[in-house]
Amino acid sequence: MKDTVFEENKDRILGLMSAKKYIHARDEFLSLNEVDAAEVFGEAESELGIERAVILFRMLPKDAAAEVFSRLDSDNQLAIIDKITDRELGTVMQEMDFDDMIDVLEELPATVVDKVLAKSTPGERKLINTFLNYPENSAGSLMTPDYIELKKDWTVGDALSHIKMVGMDSETVYTCYVKDRGRKLLGIVSLRNLVTHDEGTPISDLIVEDIVYVGVYDDQEKVSEAFTKYGFLAMPVVDGEHRLVGIITVDDILDVIEEETTEDIERMGGVIGADDREYLDTGVLRHYRNRFPWLILLMGSAMITGLVISHYELLLSDITSLTMYMPLLMGTGGNSGSQASTLIIRGLALGEIEIGDAPKVLWKEFRVSILLGATLSAINFCKIVFIDRPENALYVGLTVCCAQILVVCLAKCIGGMLPLLAKRIGIDPALMAAPFISTLTDTFACLIYFNLASIILRAV
């Protein structure tokens, strides 16, 4: 129902803009929340052109313009920047939350960043440069300096008065941070504790000192894991001397989780170096560059499988029925390995599996593979002997089924161990996913199959 209403509102706004009734369009536009408004604005820019979209943008109140601008993609932001004045750009940036402004500036060209810095005060310029210099994808690049800071020697009444004064400019008021005179983080105090205690209660009596925090240079993936584990709305960020330099809020982490999940899915599918652009917004050459390296690597691995097959060409010519079961074994091996690797990669991502759990993983996958291999082999043996009936059906069935058990066992163990090995040496475990596992197990499947055939069938 909500989607239907949104579509109706969007069509109405676009219709008003198309008819050049911008005042009515603005009023309708301001009735939307900022996320929906940004989506409508992006549609207006693509369907009606940047000129008409900028007319609407200029008619928005400063705070609404800043909210919409912060939620547009970088291409739309650059298109707006090209059409507005430096003064208008500076005003929009000043109205944005600090962390949103940093996110925008990180995506913009250096010339545009210089324009924004030129409009900032010396103090703001220093703070912006500090945040921009933190490594990309680090906790420092995600945090905001807009948090509630309390003093240890204050009372609850002092704290509530301070929150009323600065709360509107803070990212969150639900958690307050207590620092000493050296800016070192002493602990936190929740808003719930403040409003449920007498105004004369000392803050020192309410401080929670056993807190979870992240380092300013911690990777964003580690930060997202901490948020997922503890379920916090905000988390403090400290430097090497335990000084509080900012906080990260859950809304920023949701973006990180989506980004990391997307990256893992792309890597599991054999796409390397993909950016955050949508599929249709990414050019053909960019898609080519992202996919080619992995495909050329997998093709090289497949060539090794081809060499193995050519080495046993004489055996295949003597017993031609072996050929028809090669796809079955290779496919089963690839699928078995992919199942195991997918589960282990997920477990590593969620923190359910650690590198030290490798022996447990190996033992579990071995037992699972024995059960699966035996079941699949029994089904195939009946098919080969009673339906296919090749020459020496009993021995061919025995060869195929023994090979299948070994292939499934090997594939499951490889699929379970490779992600852990990748994690151990500092490679993203998502790289050890379906395409790589399938190509690797193809080679081993052929080696196992042909060697068993040499032993069993040539003895007949």
C-alpha positions, 0 to 999 in steps of 0.5 A, a space after each residue: 500500500 505504501 509503495 502505491 501511495 509513493 508511486 502516486 506522489 512521485 507521478 504527481 510531483 513529476 507531472 507538476 514539474 513537467 507543467 512548470 508548477 514548481 511551487 505546488 511541486 515543492 509543497 508536495 515534495 516537502 510532504 515526503 520523507 527525505 529518503 523518498 524525496 531523494 528518490 523522486 528527485 533522482 527520477 526528476 533529474 533523469 526524466 525531466 533534465 537537470 535544469 528543471 530538477 535544480 529549479 526545484 532544488 533551489 526552492 527547497 528550504 536549506 535543511 530539506 535541500 541538505 537532507 535530499 542532497 546527502 542521500 543522492 548518488 554521487 552522479 546526481 550530486 555532481 550534476 547539481 553542483 555544476 548548476 548551483 553557485 559556490 555560495 549555494 553549495 556552501 550553504 547546503 554543506 553547512 546544513 548537512 550533518 557532519 558525517 553526511 558531509 564527510 561522506 559526500 566530500 569523499 566522493 567529490 572531485 578535489 576541486 569541489 572539496 576545495 570550494 567547500 573548504 574555502 567557505 568553511 571557518 578555520 576550525 571547521 576546515 581543520 576538522 574536515 581535513 582531519 576526517 578526510 585524511 582517515 583511511 577509506 573504510 576505516 572507523 575514522 571515516 565513518 564517525 561523527 564528532 557530533 555527540 553529547 559530552 558530559 563531565 564527571 563532576 556534573 550532576 544529572 540536572 547539569 547533564 539534562 540542561 546541557 542536552 537541551 542546549 546541544 541535543 538538536 545538533 548531536 547525532 544521538 542523545 540516547 547515549 552520552 559520553 563522559 570524558 576527563 580533562 585529557 579527553 580520555 573516555 571514562 564511560 557512558 551514561 544513558 539518557 534513560 538513567 538521566 531522566 529516571 534519577 534525581 537532578 542532584 545525583 552525581 554523574 559519577 554514580 551513573 557512569 558505565 565504565 565497562 564499554 565497547 569501543 572501536 579504534 579510529 583505524 579499525 576496518 569498517 567490517 570489524 566495526 559492523 561486526 561489533 554493532 551486529 554482535 552487541 546491537 548498539 545504536 551508537 559506538 564510541 571511537 577512540 585513538 591510540 591514547 584512548 581519547 574519544 574522537 567521535 562516535 559511529 551510529 547504527 544508520 551509518 553501519 547499515 550502509 556498511 553492512 549493505 556494502 560489505 554484503 554486496 562485495 562478498 556476493 560479487 566476489 563469490 560470483 567471480 566479480 572483482 573490483 566492483 564499485 557501489 554503482 547500480 548495475 544499470 549505471 555501470 558501463 559495459 567496459 567497467 563490467 568487462 574489467 570487473 569480470 575478466 580477471 577472474 574468468 581468465 584465472 578460472 579458464 587457466 584452471 580449466 586448462 589444467 583439467 583439460 590436460 588431465 583428461 588428455 593424459 587419459 585419452 587412451 583409457 577413454 578410447 578403450 572404455 568409452 562409457 567412462 565419458 558419459 559419467 564425467 560431467 556427473 562427477 565434476 558437477 557433483 564435486 563442484 556443487 558439493 564444494 560450493 555448498 560447504 564454502 558458502 556455509 563457512 563463508 557465512 559463518 566467518 562473516 557472522 562470527 559463528 566460525 573462527 580460524 581455530 575451528 578448522 579441525 571441527 569444520 574438517 571433521 564435520 564436513 568429512 562426516 557429512 560428505 560420507 553420508 551424502 557421497 554414499 547416498 548419491 552413489 547408491 542412487 547412481 549405482 542402481 541407475 548405471 546397472 539397471 537403466 544405462 547398462 553399459 558394457 561391464 556395467 557392474 564394474 563401471 558402476 563400482 568405479 563411478 560410485 567409488 569415485 563419487 564418494 571420494 570426490 564428494 569427500 574431497 570437495 566438501 573438505 576443500 570447500 570447508 578449508 579454503 575460506 578458513 585458509 584465506 582468512 588466515 592469510 588475510 584474503 577475503 574468504 568470499 574469493 574462495 567461493 563457487 567459481 574457484 571451488 568448482 574449477 578446482 574440484 573438476 581437476 581432482 574429480 578427473 584425477 580420482 575417476 581416471 585412476 580408479 578406472 585404471 585400477 578397477 576396469 583394466 583388471 577386468 
